[in-house]
Amino acid sequence: MELNPIYEINKLQEQLPLSVVQDLHQRIADWLSSGGNYDDPYMFQQLRYARNVARRMNRNDN
């Protein structure tokens, strides 16, 4: 099953600071409006960033 990075990022939203969510949404919107696709490597880079931030936030909560 192929991952949909937008869907995966949306699942992480509650674990991310609002500023990160807003930044990710803007980056995604800019990418898609410039002709990019949801399954481009850039989108998976944004997903990795979101996962890394979520991991750090969860680590700080413990």
Phi and psi in radians as a Rosetta constraint file:
Dihedral C 1 N 2 CA 2 C 2 CIRCULARHARMONIC -1.414 0.35
Dihedral N 2 CA 2 C 2 N 3 CIRCULARHARMONIC 2.354 0.35
Dihedral C 2 N 3 CA 3 C 3 CIRCULARHARMONIC -1.272 0.35
Dihedral N 3 CA 3 C 3 N 4 CIRCULARHARMONIC 2.497 0.35
Dihedral C 3 N 4 CA 4 C 4 CIRCULARHARMONIC -1.827 0.35
Dihedral N 4 CA 4 C 4 N 5 CIRCULARHARMONIC 1.864 0.35
Dihedral C 4 N 5 CA 5 C 5 CIRCULARHARMONIC -1.029 0.35
Dihedral N 5 CA 5 C 5 N 6 CIRCULARHARMONIC -0.603 0.35
Dihedral C 5 N 6 CA 6 C 6 CIRCULARHARMONIC -1.134 0.35
Dihedral N 6 CA 6 C 6 N 7 CIRCULARHARMONIC -0.786 0.35
Dihedral C 6 N 7 CA 7 C 7 CIRCULARHARMONIC -1.068 0.35
Dihedral N 7 CA 7 C 7 N 8 CIRCULARHARMONIC -0.779 0.35
Dihedral C 7 N 8 CA 8 C 8 CIRCULARHARMONIC -1.136 0.35
Dihedral N 8 CA 8 C 8 N 9 CIRCULARHARMONIC -0.696 0.35
Dihedral C 8 N 9 CA 9 C 9 CIRCULARHARMONIC -1.122 0.35
Dihedral N 9 CA 9 C 9 N 10 CIRCULARHARMONIC -0.746 0.35
Dihedral C 9 N 10 CA 10 C 10 CIRCULARHARMONIC -1.051 0.35
Dihedral N 10 CA 10 C 10 N 11 CIRCULARHARMONIC -0.626 0.35
Dihedral C 10 N 11 CA 11 C 11 CIRCULARHARMONIC -1.153 0.35
Dihedral N 11 CA 11 C 11 N 12 CIRCULARHARMONIC -0.436 0.35
Dihedral C 11 N 12 CA 12 C 12 CIRCULARHARMONIC -1.562 0.35
Dihedral N 12 CA 12 C 12 N 13 CIRCULARHARMONIC -0.127 0.35
Dihedral C 12 N 13 CA 13 C 13 CIRCULARHARMONIC -0.895 0.35
Dihedral N 13 CA 13 C 13 N 14 CIRCULARHARMONIC -0.728 0.35
Dihedral C 13 N 14 CA 14 C 14 CIRCULARHARMONIC -1.175 0.35
Dihedral N 14 CA 14 C 14 N 15 CIRCULARHARMONIC -0.312 0.35
Dihedral C 14 N 15 CA 15 C 15 CIRCULARHARMONIC -1.650 0.35
Dihedral N 15 CA 15 C 15 N 16 CIRCULARHARMONIC -0.028 0.35
Dihedral C 15 N 16 CA 16 C 16 CIRCULARHARMONIC -1.956 0.35
Dihedral N 16 CA 16 C 16 N 17 CIRCULARHARMONIC 2.584 0.35
Dihedral C 16 N 17 CA 17 C 17 CIRCULARHARMONIC -1.092 0.35
Dihedral N 17 CA 17 C 17 N 18 CIRCULARHARMONIC 2.606 0.35
Dihedral C 17 N 18 CA 18 C 18 CIRCULARHARMONIC -0.962 0.35
Dihedral N 18 CA 18 C 18 N 19 CIRCULARHARMONIC -0.699 0.35
Dihedral C 18 N 19 CA 19 C 19 CIRCULARHARMONIC -1.093 0.35
Dihedral N 19 CA 19 C 19 N 20 CIRCULARHARMONIC -0.619 0.35
Dihedral C 19 N 20 CA 20 C 20 CIRCULARHARMONIC -1.225 0.35
Dihedral N 20 CA 20 C 20 N 21 CIRCULARHARMONIC -0.749 0.35
Dihedral C 20 N 21 CA 21 C 21 CIRCULARHARMONIC -1.059 0.35
Dihedral N 21 CA 21 C 21 N 22 CIRCULARHARMONIC -0.797 0.35
Dihedral C 21 N 22 CA 22 C 22 CIRCULARHARMONIC -1.101 0.35
Dihedral N 22 CA 22 C 22 N 23 CIRCULARHARMONIC -0.732 0.35
Dihedral C 22 N 23 CA 23 C 23 CIRCULARHARMONIC -1.108 0.35
Dihedral N 23 CA 23 C 23 N 24 CIRCULARHARMONIC -0.792 0.35
Dihedral C 23 N 24 CA 24 C 24 CIRCULARHARMONIC -1.081 0.35
Dihedral N 24 CA 24 C 24 N 25 CIRCULARHARMONIC -0.766 0.35
Dihedral C 24 N 25 CA 25 C 25 CIRCULARHARMONIC -1.091 0.35
Dihedral N 25 CA 25 C 25 N 26 CIRCULARHARMONIC -0.687 0.35
Dihedral C 25 N 26 CA 26 C 26 CIRCULARHARMONIC -1.167 0.35
Dihedral N 26 CA 26 C 26 N 27 CIRCULARHARMONIC -0.764 0.35
Dihedral C 26 N 27 CA 27 C 27 CIRCULARHARMONIC -1.059 0.35
Dihedral N 27 CA 27 C 27 N 28 CIRCULARHARMONIC -0.765 0.35
Dihedral C 27 N 28 CA 28 C 28 CIRCULARHARMONIC -1.128 0.35
Dihedral N 28 CA 28 C 28 N 29 CIRCULARHARMONIC -0.796 0.35
Dihedral C 28 N 29 CA 29 C 29 CIRCULARHARMONIC -1.068 0.35
Dihedral N 29 CA 29 C 29 N 30 CIRCULARHARMONIC -0.766 0.35
Dihedral C 29 N 30 CA 30 C 30 CIRCULARHARMONIC -1.079 0.35
Dihedral N 30 CA 30 C 30 N 31 CIRCULARHARMONIC -0.756 0.35
Dihedral C 30 N 31 CA 31 C 31 CIRCULARHARMONIC -1.103 0.35
Dihedral N 31 CA 31 C 31 N 32 CIRCULARHARMONIC -0.843 0.35
Dihedral C 31 N 32 CA 32 C 32 CIRCULARHARMONIC -1.169 0.35
Dihedral N 32 CA 32 C 32 N 33 CIRCULARHARMONIC -0.665 0.35
Dihedral C 32 N 33 CA 33 C 33 CIRCULARHARMONIC -1.232 0.35
Dihedral N 33 CA 33 C 33 N 34 CIRCULARHARMONIC -0.358 0.35
Dihedral C 33 N 34 CA 34 C 34 CIRCULARHARMONIC -1.577 0.35
Dihedral N 34 CA 34 C 34 N 35 CIRCULARHARMONIC 0.119 0.35
Dihedral C 34 N 35 CA 35 C 35 CIRCULARHARMONIC 1.808 0.35
Dihedral N 35 CA 35 C 35 N 36 CIRCULARHARMONIC 0.025 0.35
Dihedral C 35 N 36 CA 36 C 36 CIRCULARHARMONIC -1.274 0.35
Dihedral N 36 CA 36 C 36 N 37 CIRCULARHARMONIC 2.875 0.35
Dihedral C 36 N 37 CA 37 C 37 CIRCULARHARMONIC -1.964 0.35
Dihedral N 37 CA 37 C 37 N 38 CIRCULARHARMONIC 2.747 0.35
Dihedral C 37 N 38 CA 38 C 38 CIRCULARHARMONIC -1.142 0.35
Dihedral N 38 CA 38 C 38 N 39 CIRCULARHARMONIC -0.373 0.35
Dihedral C 38 N 39 CA 39 C 39 CIRCULARHARMONIC -1.829 0.35
Dihedral N 39 CA 39 C 39 N 40 CIRCULARHARMONIC 0.317 0.35
Dihedral C 39 N 40 CA 40 C 40 CIRCULARHARMONIC -1.270 0.35
Dihedral N 40 CA 40 C 40 N 41 CIRCULARHARMONIC 2.681 0.35
Dihedral C 40 N 41 CA 41 C 41 CIRCULARHARMONIC -0.934 0.35
Dihedral N 41 CA 41 C 41 N 42 CIRCULARHARMONIC -0.596 0.35
Dihedral C 41 N 42 CA 42 C 42 CIRCULARHARMONIC -1.025 0.35
Dihedral N 42 CA 42 C 42 N 43 CIRCULARHARMONIC -0.669 0.35
Dihedral C 42 N 43 CA 43 C 43 CIRCULARHARMONIC -1.200 0.35
Dihedral N 43 CA 43 C 43 N 44 CIRCULARHARMONIC -0.634 0.35
Dihedral C 43 N 44 CA 44 C 44 CIRCULARHARMONIC -1.228 0.35
Dihedral N 44 CA 44 C 44 N 45 CIRCULARHARMONIC -0.513 0.35
Dihedral C 44 N 45 CA 45 C 45 CIRCULARHARMONIC -1.120 0.35
Dihedral N 45 CA 45 C 45 N 46 CIRCULARHARMONIC -0.718 0.35
Dihedral C 45 N 46 CA 46 C 46 CIRCULARHARMONIC -1.144 0.35
Dihedral N 46 CA 46 C 46 N 47 CIRCULARHARMONIC -0.648 0.35
Dihedral C 46 N 47 CA 47 C 47 CIRCULARHARMONIC -1.126 0.35
Dihedral N 47 CA 47 C 47 N 48 CIRCULARHARMONIC -0.761 0.35
Dihedral C 47 N 48 CA 48 C 48 CIRCULARHARMONIC -1.037 0.35
Dihedral N 48 CA 48 C 48 N 49 CIRCULARHARMONIC -0.751 0.35
Dihedral C 48 N 49 CA 49 C 49 CIRCULARHARMONIC -1.043 0.35
Dihedral N 49 CA 49 C 49 N 50 CIRCULARHARMONIC -0.822 0.35
Dihedral C 49 N 50 CA 50 C 50 CIRCULARHARMONIC -1.066 0.35
Dihedral N 50 CA 50 C 50 N 51 CIRCULARHARMONIC -0.748 0.35
Dihedral C 50 N 51 CA 51 C 51 CIRCULARHARMONIC -1.122 0.35
Dihedral N 51 CA 51 C 51 N 52 CIRCULARHARMONIC -0.705 0.35
Dihedral C 51 N 52 CA 52 C 52 CIRCULARHARMONIC -1.118 0.35
Dihedral N 52 CA 52 C 52 N 53 CIRCULARHARMONIC -0.759 0.35
Dihedral C 52 N 53 CA 53 C 53 CIRCULARHARMONIC -1.127 0.35
Dihedral N 53 CA 53 C 53 N 54 CIRCULARHARMONIC -0.769 0.35
Dihedral C 53 N 54 CA 54 C 54 CIRCULARHARMONIC -1.051 0.35
Dihedral N 54 CA 54 C 54 N 55 CIRCULARHARMONIC -0.731 0.35
Dihedral C 54 N 55 CA 55 C 55 CIRCULARHARMONIC -1.060 0.35
Dihedral N 55 CA 55 C 55 N 56 CIRCULARHARMONIC -0.781 0.35
Dihedral C 55 N 56 CA 56 C 56 CIRCULARHARMONIC -1.132 0.35
Dihedral N 56 CA 56 C 56 N 57 CIRCULARHARMONIC -0.707 0.35
Dihedral C 56 N 57 CA 57 C 57 CIRCULARHARMONIC -1.123 0.35
Dihedral N 57 CA 57 C 57 N 58 CIRCULARHARMONIC -0.730 0.35
Dihedral C 57 N 58 CA 58 C 58 CIRCULARHARMONIC -1.170 0.35
Dihedral N 58 CA 58 C 58 N 59 CIRCULARHARMONIC -0.625 0.35
Dihedral C 58 N 59 CA 59 C 59 CIRCULARHARMONIC -1.156 0.35
Dihedral N 59 CA 59 C 59 N 60 CIRCULARHARMONIC -0.669 0.35
Dihedral C 59 N 60 CA 60 C 60 CIRCULARHARMONIC -1.251 0.35
Dihedral N 60 CA 60 C 60 N 61 CIRCULARHARMONIC -0.439 0.35
Dihedral C 60 N 61 CA 61 C 61 CIRCULARHARMONIC -1.303 0.35
Dihedral N 61 CA 61 C 61 N 62 CIRCULARHARMONIC -0.403 0.35
